[in-house]
Amino acid sequence: MGALRLAAQDRLVPLDEAVYQKLIASAKGQVLRVKCWATWCVPCRAEMPALAKLAAGLRAQGFQFATVSADEPEDEA
């Protein structure tokens, strides 16, 4: 199981099917970008600042951004 970071709330929660379905339902009528990544993936980490800036700039227009980490929650110390 990975972890899901909800960008708007900036919190980390364990990801399971119920959490994912809740995320999808909460984005009804909006654009939702789900980015899968891992802390050990150097290119993934390198693109995060640009993606965060993009998400912040588009949030007012109904754009939501969430990241799904392949790391286990214990790895996120």
C-alpha positions as CSV (number, residue, x, y, z in Angstrom):
1,M,0.0,0.0,0.0
2,G,1.3,3.5,-0.8
3,A,0.3,6.8,0.6
4,L,-1.7,9.6,-0.9
5,R,-0.8,13.2,-0.3
6,L,-3.8,15.5,-0.8
7,A,-2.1,18.7,-2.1
8,A,-4.9,21.1,-1.0
9,Q,-4.8,19.9,2.5
10,D,-1.1,19.0,2.4
11,R,-1.6,15.8,4.5
12,L,-0.5,12.3,4.0
13,V,-3.0,9.4,4.4
14,P,-2.6,5.7,3.6
15,L,-4.1,4.9,0.3
16,D,-6.6,2.1,-0.2
17,E,-9.4,1.7,-2.6
18,A,-11.9,3.5,-0.3
19,V,-9.6,6.5,0.0
20,Y,-9.0,6.6,-3.7
21,Q,-12.8,6.4,-4.5
22,K,-13.4,9.2,-2.0
23,L,-10.8,11.3,-3.8
24,I,-12.4,10.7,-7.2
25,A,-15.8,11.5,-5.8
26,S,-14.6,14.7,-4.3
27,A,-13.3,15.9,-7.6
28,K,-16.7,15.6,-9.4
29,G,-16.9,18.3,-12.0
30,Q,-13.3,19.3,-11.6
31,V,-10.0,18.3,-13.2
32,L,-8.0,15.9,-11.0
33,R,-4.4,15.1,-11.7
34,V,-3.1,12.1,-9.8
35,K,0.7,11.8,-9.8
36,C,2.3,8.5,-8.8
37,W,5.9,8.8,-7.6
38,A,8.4,7.6,-5.0
39,T,11.0,9.3,-2.8
40,W,13.7,7.1,-4.4
41,C,12.8,8.3,-7.9
42,V,15.1,11.2,-8.7
43,P,13.2,12.4,-11.8
44,C,9.9,12.2,-9.8
45,R,11.3,14.4,-7.0
46,A,12.9,16.8,-9.5
47,E,9.5,17.5,-11.2
48,M,7.6,18.0,-8.0
49,P,8.3,21.8,-7.5
50,A,7.1,22.5,-11.1
51,L,4.0,20.4,-10.6
52,A,3.2,22.1,-7.3
53,K,3.5,25.5,-8.9
54,L,1.3,24.4,-11.7
55,A,-1.3,23.0,-9.3
56,A,-1.3,26.2,-7.2
57,G,-1.8,28.4,-10.3
58,L,-4.7,26.3,-11.5
59,R,-6.5,25.6,-8.2
60,A,-8.8,28.6,-8.5
61,Q,-10.0,27.3,-11.8
62,G,-11.1,24.0,-10.3
63,F,-7.9,22.0,-10.8
64,Q,-7.1,19.5,-8.1
65,F,-3.7,17.8,-7.6
66,A,-2.9,14.7,-5.6
67,T,0.3,12.7,-5.3
68,V,0.4,8.9,-4.7
69,S,3.7,7.8,-3.2
70,A,4.9,4.3,-3.7
71,D,6.7,4.5,-0.4
72,E,5.1,3.0,2.7
73,P,3.9,5.5,5.3
74,E,6.7,4.3,7.7
75,D,9.2,5.4,5.0
76,E,7.9,9.0,5.2
77,A,9.6,9.9,8.5
